[in-house]
């Protein structure tokens, strides 16, 4: 009889695939009111906001509210 055991951590191969990236194209001109910008950014996920912050050369850590404040 074969005994089934739980695999060891070293035997389990971790996925090397990077998380699926989503390209978000957002451009705001000076005529868009700030509250609309904040509302639009608020609809994005945390990871999307991080990507936009990194692309903009801004700090990409902190809470979602922190990222929105930096990007707005």
N, C-alpha and C positions, 0 to 999 in steps of 0.2 A: 504494500500500500504506500502510495506517495503522499507525503505530508506537504500541504500548501503552506507557505510562509510568506510573510510580508517582505517585499524587496528592501534591501538596504539602500540608504540614501546614495551611496557611491555607485550603486548598480543602476539607479534611475537616471536616465539621460535627460538633462534639461533642454528645453527647446531653445534653439539659437536664433529663431526667427524674431526679428524686431517687431514691436507692436505696429499694427497697421496705422500708417500716418494719414491724416486727413488734411488736405490742402484747403485752407479757408482764405478766400480773397475778400478782404474788406478794405474799402478806402472811403474815408470821410473827408469832405471838404469843409471849409470854414462856415458854410451856410447851414450845416446840420447842427441843431441845438444839442448841447451837451447831454441833456436828459435822454435824447434819442440814442446817442452813442452809447451811453451806459446801459440803456434797455436792450440794445442790440447785442452788446458784449455779454450781457447777463444771460442771453439765450445759448451762448457757447459753453462747451464743457471746459472743465479745468485744464485738461490736456491741450485742447485747442488754444486756450488763452496762453498757456505756457509756450506753445510753438510760436504764436504771434509775438510774444514778448522776446523770445530768443532771436527771431528774425529781425526785430526792431532794435536789437542791441540792449534791451532792458533786462533787469534782474527777473528771472523766471520762477523764483520761489515765493512762498507765502501762501496765503489763503486766496480763494477765488476773488474775494472782495479787494484784496491787495493788488492782484493782477489787473482787475478792472480799473482800479484807481490809477495805476501806472499807465495803462493804455489809453485811458480817456483824456 
